Amino acid sequence: MIEIHKKEDILIPFDKIGDPDWKINTKKIIEAIADNFGDDLKKPVSKEEILALETKLGTALPENLKLFYETFGIADIGEQLQDFEEVDWIKDIWSDAPQYGPDFTEEDKLLLPYLISFSDYLGNGNMFCFHSETKEIYYYDHDDKPYLTKFFDTVDDYLKGCLIFAQNDFSDDKEIDNWTEEIVIDLLDEKTVRKWRY
């Protein structure tokens, strides 16, 4: 378990996935999350399973998302990475029942053909997506228009932010929430964190 008594105890898992200690640090956090909730660790995803998903989608996953899956599987990162059968083009999610889908803005419609969901933010209907061409990460927020907002240049920043915020649950000290937020704001920016968390 990761013990947090001061801000410096919060573990920043990596700058980028593939850094020398990224596996060690990420493993510590993922194991602590699983231990905290009494869950089993997920099995790594095989290259064959990833290739099958890419074939189904007709596009490649971001390279470092593949590396994460191959190392830690569809792990609990404090948010819900989607099982592979749920990973899909955003434009297709409501295709069978468009009346239940969002009224996308013209700005959204420019992005819609390129976005693939891979994470269901806390199961509340908001999702994180990657762009099929640029591999940038977008946030689908069902409460605010435009519904689609670019959040991160790479999946690394999304996963890093999740793993830092997940450490809020490792102690009852409410100050940890403030520390993790300060750290992620320093790493990313305040506007992104406010949109993401509030």
N, C-alpha and C positions, 0 to 999 in steps of 0.2 A: 504494500500500500504506500502511496505517496502521502507523506505528512506535510501539511502546510501550516506554518505558524507565522510566517512573514511573507511579504510580496516576493522576496528573492527565492522562496521555496517553490514557486509556481514554475513548472517545467515548460520551456518552449521547445517543442519536439524537434524542430528543424527550421532552417531558413528555406531550403528547398528539399523536396523529396529526392533522395540520392546522395545527400550530404553524408560525410563519414559516419556520424552517429545517429542518423535519422531512424534506423531500425531499432536501435537500443532504446532511444528516448520515446519513440512512438509505442513500442512494446510495453514500456513501463506504464504509460497512460492507459492504453487499451486494457492491459491486465488489471489495473486499478479500477477502471470502470466496470469491468466484468465482475470483479471481486465485490465491489460496492453494492451491486445489484443482484449478486448471486447467480450470474449468468455464465454459461459456458463460452469459451472463446470460439470464434468462427474459424472454419478451415480455410486455408488459402484457396483462391480460385485458380484453376488450371488455365494455361495458355489456350487450350482447346475450347474451354467454356467462353473465354473472352473472344476468341475468334468467331465462335458461333453467334455471340451477341452482335459483334461487328458486322457479320454477314447478314443477320436479320435486319439490322438498322441501315445497312448500306453505307456505313462510314466508320472511321476509326475512333476509338475512345482516346481521350487525352493520354499521352504516354505515361505521365506520372500517376494517373488514376489507375491505369493498368498495373503499374508497378506496385501500387498500394494494394490492389485486389490480390495480386499474386503473392504478396507478403502476408497480408492480414485478413484477406477475405472481405466479406461484407460486414465489417466489424462495427460494433457500437462505438460511435465517436461522439456521443452526446446528442446527435441527431440521427435520423433514420436513413441510412443509405438504402436505396431500393434494391430488392431482389431483382435478379436479371430479367425475370418475366414481366416486371413492372417498368423497367427502363424503356422509354418510348419517346417518340417525337411528340412534343407538346401539341402540335396541330392535329394529331390523331386521337388525342385522349377523349375528346367530346364528339368525334366524327359520327358515332352511331346515335347520339342524342344531343344535337347542337343546341337545343332549347335549354339545356342545363349548363352549357358552357358560358364562359365570360363574353361580354360584348367588347371584344378587343378594339383598341384604338387604332387609328391609321399608323401611328408610330409602332405599335405592337405588331401590326400585320407585316411590316417590313422585316421584322426579326423572326416571326413565327415559323417560316419554312426551314429555319436553321437550328432550332433549339430542341435538345433532347434532355428529358428529365432523368436525374440519377439519384436525387435525394429528396425525401419528403420531410420538410422541416417540421419536426416534432409531431407529425401526423395531423397537422391542422389544415391541410389543403394547400399551403404554400410549398413551393418546390424550388430546388436549385437545378439548373440546367447547364449543359455545356453547348457551345456553338460548334456546329459540325465542321466548320471550316477553320475558324480562328482558334478554337478550343478555349476561348474565354468563358468565364462563368457568369451566368445571369440568374437573377432571382425573380421568380414568379410570385407576386403578392396578390392574392385574390381580393384584397380590401382596397387597394389604391390603383388609380389610373395614372399613367400607363401601368399596365400589369407587369410588364417586363422591364427590368433594370439591370444594366451591366454592373456587376459587383467586383469581380476580380479578373486580373489578366490571366491567371493560371489556377488550376485546381489546387495547387500547393497551398495557396493562401486560404482557400476555403477550409481544407482539412486541418491546417495549422490552427486557424481560428476556432474551429469546433473542438479540437483537442485541448486548447487552452481553456475555453469556456467550460468544458466538461469537468475540469478540476474544481469548479464551484461546489460540486456534490461531495467532495472528499472531507469536508469539515462542516460543523454547524456555525462556524464563525462567518457572520454576514459580511464582514469586511472583505472576504475573499472575492465576492461578486465585484466589488469596486476595484480590487487589484487586477483581476483578470480583464475587466473592461478597460482599465487604463493601459494594460499591456497590449491588448489587441488594437486599441485606438492608436497607440504609438507605432505599431507594426503596419496598420492599414490606414484608416482615417476615421474621424469622428462621424462624419455623415453616413458612411457605410455601416458602422456599428449601430448607430441610432435606427436606421432603417431595418437592419437585420434583427435587432433585439427588441425593438419597441414597436 
